[in-house]
Amino acid sequence: MTTSQLDFEVNPATVLGNVEQLRPVLESAVRHPLTGEMFKSEINEILRYVEAFRSGATDRYYAVALTAGGTALGVMGLKPPIEEMRAVAQGNNPVELKHAAVLKTTRGAGVGNALVAHLEEHAVREGHDELLLNSGPRYRLTGWPFWQRQYGEPFTVLKDFYGHGYDAQVWRTPLPRPK
């Protein structure tokens, strides 16, 4: 399937038959940028979060991009911001975007844009007035350019957020996003 032929829908992750549908997406995205090593424990943690959302056992929200045949192309989530992110928020009711992953072979086909639009719409419906996200150096070549296209330059850096020498770039945007 070429990206120009890509046909998919974005819905809450409750439409998944099984969270394992997301494993190929996460295995293609949650990797060390130089060695290609898969971060299996992180992948399994994300799958647990999505399953908790599907069962109604969490305050997180997850959206998935699926083809008509049920192939997962991407996943992204929202959650209440952690203390470090809340400290940089300007809104009264911010939400934090987490676990953004798009199947490597479909990047550039609009899957990430569609997931972001869905999450922003959901956040506005839930009364959130600001979206926050951070991305560590592991995603310097993939995530950072995507977030810059979405939200411009990062507005701050959280020093050593992912360990000594591993700073997080932080983006924020008011909700609803200005046109």
Number of C-alpha atoms within 10 A of each C-alpha: 8 8 13 10 8 13 14 19 15 22 17 19 23 18 14 20 10 13 18 14 16 26 17 17 22 29 19 15 24 21 18 12 15 7 7 11 11 16 14 14 9 15 20 14 11 21 19 13 20 29 20 16 20 21 10 12 11 13 11 19 24 25 26 27 26 23 13 10 8 14 15 25 27 27 29 24 24 23 17 17 19 10 9 10 19 17 9 16 21 15 17 11 17 23 29 22 24 21 21 21 24 29 21 16 13 18 15 13 16 15 26 24 15 18 25 20 14 17 23 24 15 16 24 17 11 11 14 20 20 22 26 24 21 22 23 19 16 18 18 14 10 14 17 22 14 16 21 12 10 14 14 14 15 17 12 13 16 17 13 12 16 14 10 8 10 14 18 23 22 20 25 26 21 17 19 16 14 6 3
